[in-house]
Amino acid sequence: MAEVTLRAITKSFGDVKIIKGVDLQIADGEFCVFVGPSGCGKSTLLRMIAGLEDITSGSLSIGGKEMADVEPADRGVAMVFQSYALYPHMTVKDNISFGLRMTGHKQADIAPRLTRAAEMLQLTHLLDRKPSQLSGGQRQRVAIGRAIVREPGVFLFDEPLSNLDAALRVQMRTEIGKLHADLGATMIYVTHDQVEAMTMADKIVVLNGGVIEQVGSPLELYHRPRNLFVAGFIGSPKMNFIPGTAAPAADGKIAVTLKDGTQLTLDGRGAKLSSGQPVTLGIRPEHLAPGQDGLKATVKLAEYLGSETMFYAALADGSEIAVKADGLAKAAIGSALSIGLNPAACHLFNADGVAIIHGDLTR
Ligand SMILES: Nc1ncnc2c1ncn2[C@@H]1O[C@H](COP(=O)(O)OP(=O)(O)OP(=O)(O)O)[C@@H](O)[C@H]1O
């Protein structure tokens, strides 16, 4: 069993506190993805789990065992880096088996592990090559192979695919997914890539400024973001935010007046709010319907992507709004666009940015 538990973890570099108290439970066999803006502490947290960075305060356990005095090599974890970190003078075979040789494993033990990892990663025909004779994707596979042969309970991936081109990323994403299914190991994965996070994760951890904003399954975070930060971070193109005020209305409904004067009525869903309180309405670009009655906007930019068209438009008060339409939709720059808005898909956030209504269409 290799569950990972972080309790009140902090990390400071000198006087600067980078990780400000993280509590997190990652179940055995789970695929957990850390996302967040650059500098929020994703890699630092991963490196602390690996034992490559000291923990300033708090505790970490892996497989139920406290890690405070356990060396990186003895933690049952293996890390795959963005830079691959291969030895250039060694063959693929030697790169993959290096760690095992260093820890005194016998050749009879190393050989079957090497064969199996090479087969899983389609590296068998490349075992005698040097890293310089491999493509970027093949090098990344060697780095993953080096982790696999150690048979760790926990794999740690630090943006492993960010040096690969778009097509190869898609292929490697699928391969890592398969590897997870085959090995059943716990995997913790840092990425900047929304699609990687959404498609690979059982659980996404959204970090911001060294604290966790929300933990949940990809679709939970997408449909029920806890606050403005998560709502704006998960989903691409990002959720639209339109300022306004809200007041309780008849039958438990909420009357919202947007800054441009548009009025709409939302289901209250039990939310408590005071009359005239400032709110931010959140609506995803795909939940807006160009050409229907609703918001009055002026088209500023249109992107024709074939499968879909993105309109970027401005409301009367200057608020910008992104609208995802079908690939055949057309509108001239500067033309008026009426945009229908599905009330059931609207999120509402209070002045502190906390969600008071979720536009969760799955319910
Ligand atoms: N050894 C160090 N000494 C001082 N500051 C550090 C050190 N390592 C990281 N930091 C700082 O800690 C913060 C978090 O860095 P970290 O690499 O964990 O962020 P990240 O979320 O992984 O960012 P990115 O997505 O850009 O890789 C940054 O402000 C960084 O400058």
The ligand as an SDF file (V2000), in Angstrom:
LIG
                    3D

 31 33  0  0  0  0  0  0  0  0999 V2000
   15.9290   26.4100   -3.7880 N   0  0  0  0  0  0  0  0  0  0  0  0
   15.1480   27.4940   -3.7540 C   0  0  0  0  0  0  0  0  0  0  0  0
   15.5280   28.6060   -3.0980 N   0  0  0  0  0  0  0  0  0  0  0  0
   14.7270   29.6940   -3.0360 C   0  0  0  0  0  0  0  0  0  0  0  0
   13.5010   29.7560   -3.5910 N   0  0  0  0  0  0  0  0  0  0  0  0
   13.0710   28.6790   -4.2480 C   0  0  0  0  0  0  0  0  0  0  0  0
   13.8540   27.4910   -4.3710 C   0  0  0  0  0  0  0  0  0  0  0  0
   13.1460   26.5770   -5.0900 N   0  0  0  0  0  0  0  0  0  0  0  0
   11.9730   27.1820   -5.4050 C   0  0  0  0  0  0  0  0  0  0  0  0
   11.9280   28.4330   -4.9040 N   0  0  0  0  0  0  0  0  0  0  0  0
   10.7870   29.3800   -5.0390 C   0  0  0  0  0  0  0  0  0  0  0  0
    9.6290   28.7080   -4.5790 O   0  0  0  0  0  0  0  0  0  0  0  0
    8.4930   29.1040   -5.3570 C   0  0  0  0  0  0  0  0  0  0  0  0
    7.8020   27.8570   -5.8470 C   0  0  0  0  0  0  0  0  0  0  0  0
    8.6030   27.2030   -6.7990 O   0  0  0  0  0  0  0  0  0  0  0  0
    8.1230   25.8830   -7.5270 P   0  0  0  0  0  0  0  0  0  0  0  0
    9.2100   25.4930   -8.4940 O   0  0  0  0  0  0  0  0  0  0  0  0
    7.7010   24.8970   -6.5340 O   0  0  0  0  0  0  0  0  0  0  0  0
    6.8610   26.4270   -8.3100 O   0  0  0  0  0  0  0  0  0  0  0  0
    5.9930   25.7020   -9.4130 P   0  0  0  0  0  0  0  0  0  0  0  0
    4.5750   25.8860   -9.0050 O   0  0  0  0  0  0  0  0  0  0  0  0
    6.4640   24.3240   -9.6490 O   0  0  0  0  0  0  0  0  0  0  0  0
    6.3120   26.6410  -10.6570 O   0  0  0  0  0  0  0  0  0  0  0  0
    6.4530   26.3020  -12.2180 P   0  0  0  0  0  0  0  0  0  0  0  0
    5.0770   25.9130  -12.6530 O   0  0  0  0  0  0  0  0  0  0  0  0
    6.8860   27.6100  -12.8040 O   0  0  0  0  0  0  0  0  0  0  0  0
    7.4590   25.1980  -12.3720 O   0  0  0  0  0  0  0  0  0  0  0  0
    9.0180   30.0170   -6.4520 C   0  0  0  0  0  0  0  0  0  0  0  0
    8.7530   31.3420   -6.0600 O   0  0  0  0  0  0  0  0  0  0  0  0
   10.4880   29.7360   -6.4730 C   0  0  0  0  0  0  0  0  0  0  0  0
   11.2080   30.8880   -6.8660 O   0  0  0  0  0  0  0  0  0  0  0  0
  1  2  1  0
  2  3  1  0
  2  7  2  0
  3  4  2  0
  4  5  1  0
  5  6  2  0
  6  7  1  0
  6 10  1  0
  7  8  1  0
  8  9  2  0
  9 10  1  0
 10 11  1  0
 11 12  1  0
 11 30  1  0
 12 13  1  0
 13 14  1  0
 13 28  1  0
 14 15  1  0
 15 16  1  0
 16 17  2  0
 16 18  1  0
 16 19  1  0
 19 20  1  0
 20 21  2  0
 20 22  1  0
 20 23  1  0
 23 24  1  0
 24 25  2  0
 24 26  1  0
 24 27  1  0
 28 29  1  0
 28 30  1  0
 30 31  1  0
M  END
$$$$
